[in-house]
Amino acid sequence: MFNLTDPNIQIGKNIVERKIRYDSTIVDTNCKLLNNNEQGLILFHRIDVPFTMTGSQYELTIPKDAYTLAYFWREQPYNLYVWRDKDGSYLGSYFNIVKNTTITDDTVSFEDLIIDILIFPNGKYFILDEDELPMALNEFEDGFVQQALQALINSIKPLLKEILLESERRFSHKDMLSTLYHN
């Protein structure tokens, strides 16, 4: 999926992830580049402040010093965050439904379309934030979000399996993590 053999990739280069929320507020996160190619890129971000995602049927806590592997595609209506603890153990994943992903030398930006999917290590997942939509899902963004969500749900298991295997193999090495944590 992502080719790490490109000699032009500057592993560890600083890059900003820019999330443009639906209300137009902007959240910037400083990350490290892990890979960049014609399909998209992968960023690394260490969790400095733990957080918990809670709903009526779920709770997932991402602890301090865990890390995020953030996957962005130029041509997909979603991005993906894979969370691992400081030892590389898988904690969970989170898909955002998005549009207008733009990748430059120092920034990746995207427009967040509210709906997300939270996935637990056991494969169980929850669709989040439908209650925050300004209208019914089938009408929101002229049906684009519903179509993207359904397509993602239909492919989520094989897609996530491939990415988790790759992230475990390539991005859970202690030497790489140590370098990224201390830069």
C-alpha positions as CSV (number, residue, x, y, z in Angstrom):
1,M,0.0,0.0,0.0
2,F,2.6,2.6,1.1
3,N,6.2,2.2,-0.2
4,L,8.9,3.0,2.3
5,T,11.8,2.3,0.0
6,D,11.7,5.7,-1.8
7,P,15.1,7.3,-1.0
8,N,13.6,10.8,-1.3
9,I,11.4,10.3,1.8
10,Q,12.6,12.3,4.7
11,I,11.6,10.0,7.6
12,G,11.0,12.1,10.7
13,K,10.5,15.4,8.9
14,N,8.1,17.8,10.7
15,I,4.7,18.1,9.1
16,V,1.5,19.7,10.3
17,E,-1.8,17.8,10.2
18,R,-4.6,20.4,9.7
19,K,-8.1,19.4,10.5
20,I,-10.8,21.8,9.3
21,R,-13.9,21.0,11.3
22,Y,-17.3,21.4,9.8
23,D,-17.8,24.6,11.7
24,S,-14.6,25.9,10.0
25,T,-12.5,25.9,13.2
26,I,-9.0,24.5,12.6
27,V,-7.0,22.1,14.7
28,D,-3.3,21.8,13.9
29,T,-1.2,18.9,15.2
30,N,2.6,18.7,14.8
31,C,3.6,15.3,13.4
32,K,6.6,13.4,12.0
33,L,6.5,12.1,8.4
34,L,6.8,8.4,8.1
35,N,6.0,8.0,4.4
36,N,4.8,10.0,1.4
37,N,4.1,8.7,-2.1
38,E,1.6,9.2,-4.9
39,Q,-1.2,7.5,-2.9
40,G,-0.9,9.5,0.3
41,L,1.2,9.7,3.4
42,I,1.6,8.3,6.9
43,L,2.3,10.5,9.9
44,F,3.5,9.8,13.5
45,H,2.3,11.7,16.5
46,R,3.1,10.9,20.1
47,I,0.2,11.3,22.6
48,D,1.2,13.9,25.2
49,V,-2.2,14.2,26.9
50,P,-4.3,11.0,27.4
51,F,-7.9,11.0,26.2
52,T,-10.9,8.9,26.5
53,M,-13.6,8.4,23.9
54,T,-16.9,7.5,25.6
55,G,-20.3,6.6,24.3
56,S,-23.3,4.7,25.7
57,Q,-21.9,1.4,24.5
58,Y,-18.1,2.0,24.4
59,E,-15.1,3.5,26.1
60,L,-11.6,3.7,24.8
61,T,-8.7,5.4,26.5
62,I,-5.5,6.3,24.7
63,P,-2.8,6.8,27.3
64,K,0.1,9.3,27.5
65,D,3.1,8.2,25.4
66,A,1.0,6.1,23.1
67,Y,1.3,7.0,19.5
68,T,-0.8,7.6,16.4
69,L,0.0,6.4,12.9
70,A,-2.2,8.7,10.8
71,Y,-2.9,7.5,7.2
72,F,-4.1,10.0,4.6
73,W,-5.0,9.2,1.0
74,R,-5.2,11.8,-1.8
75,E,-8.2,10.0,-3.4
76,Q,-10.2,8.5,-0.5
77,P,-13.1,10.1,1.4
78,Y,-11.6,9.1,4.7
79,N,-8.4,9.0,6.8
80,L,-7.3,6.6,9.5
81,Y,-5.7,6.9,12.9
82,V,-4.1,3.7,14.3
83,W,-3.3,3.9,18.0
84,R,-0.5,1.8,19.6
85,D,0.9,2.0,23.1
86,K,4.5,2.9,23.7
87,D,5.4,-0.8,23.4
88,G,3.7,-1.1,20.0
89,S,0.6,-3.0,21.1
90,Y,-2.6,-2.1,19.2
91,L,-5.1,0.0,21.1
92,G,-7.7,0.8,18.5
93,S,-8.4,2.8,15.3
94,Y,-10.5,5.7,14.1
95,F,-11.7,6.5,10.6
96,N,-12.8,10.1,9.8
97,I,-15.1,10.7,6.8
98,V,-13.4,13.7,5.0
99,K,-13.2,15.7,1.8
100,N,-10.6,17.9,0.2
101,T,-7.5,16.2,1.5
102,T,-4.6,18.3,0.4
103,I,-0.9,17.2,0.8
104,T,2.0,19.7,0.5
105,D,5.6,19.5,1.6
106,D,4.9,20.6,5.1
107,T,1.1,20.2,5.7
108,V,-1.7,17.7,5.2
109,S,-5.1,19.2,5.5
110,F,-8.6,17.8,5.3
111,E,-12.2,18.9,5.9
112,D,-13.8,16.8,8.6
113,L,-17.3,15.7,7.7
114,I,-18.4,14.9,11.3
115,I,-19.0,11.1,11.0
116,D,-16.3,8.8,12.3
117,I,-15.9,5.1,13.0
118,L,-14.2,3.9,16.2
119,I,-12.8,0.4,16.0
120,F,-11.7,-1.7,19.0
121,P,-8.9,-4.4,18.9
122,N,-11.6,-7.1,18.9
123,G,-13.0,-5.7,15.6
124,K,-16.1,-4.3,17.0
125,Y,-16.8,-0.8,15.7
126,F,-19.1,2.1,16.4
127,I,-20.3,4.9,14.1
128,L,-19.8,8.2,16.0
129,D,-21.4,11.7,15.9
130,E,-24.4,11.1,13.7
131,D,-26.3,13.1,16.3
132,E,-24.1,16.1,15.5
133,L,-25.2,16.3,11.9
134,P,-27.2,19.4,10.9
135,M,-29.6,17.2,8.9
136,A,-30.3,13.5,8.2
137,L,-27.3,11.5,7.1
138,N,-28.8,10.6,3.7
139,E,-29.2,14.4,3.0
140,F,-25.9,15.6,4.6
141,E,-23.4,16.8,1.9
142,D,-25.9,15.6,-0.7
143,G,-25.6,12.0,0.4
144,F,-21.8,12.0,0.0
145,V,-21.1,11.1,3.7
146,Q,-23.6,8.3,3.7
147,Q,-22.1,6.8,0.5
148,A,-18.5,7.2,1.9
149,L,-19.6,5.6,5.2
150,Q,-21.3,2.7,3.5
151,A,-18.3,2.0,1.2
152,L,-15.9,2.2,4.2
153,I,-18.1,-0.2,6.2
154,N,-18.2,-2.7,3.3
155,S,-14.4,-2.7,3.1
156,I,-13.3,-2.0,6.7
157,K,-12.2,-5.5,7.7
158,P,-9.8,-6.2,4.9
159,L,-8.6,-2.6,4.7
160,L,-7.9,-2.4,8.4
161,K,-6.3,-5.9,8.5
162,E,-3.8,-4.9,5.8
163,I,-2.9,-1.6,7.5
164,L,-2.6,-3.1,10.9
165,L,-0.3,-5.8,9.6
166,E,1.8,-3.2,7.8
167,S,1.9,-0.9,10.8
168,E,2.9,-3.7,13.1
169,R,5.7,-4.8,10.8
170,R,7.0,-1.4,9.8
171,F,6.2,1.0,12.6
172,S,6.4,-0.7,15.9
173,H,10.1,-1.2,16.0
174,K,11.7,0.1,19.2
175,D,14.6,1.8,17.4
176,M,12.4,3.8,15.1
177,L,10.0,4.7,17.9
178,S,12.9,5.9,20.2
179,T,14.2,8.2,17.4
180,L,10.7,9.6,16.8
181,Y,9.9,10.0,20.5
182,H,13.0,12.0,21.1
183,N,13.0,14.3,18.1
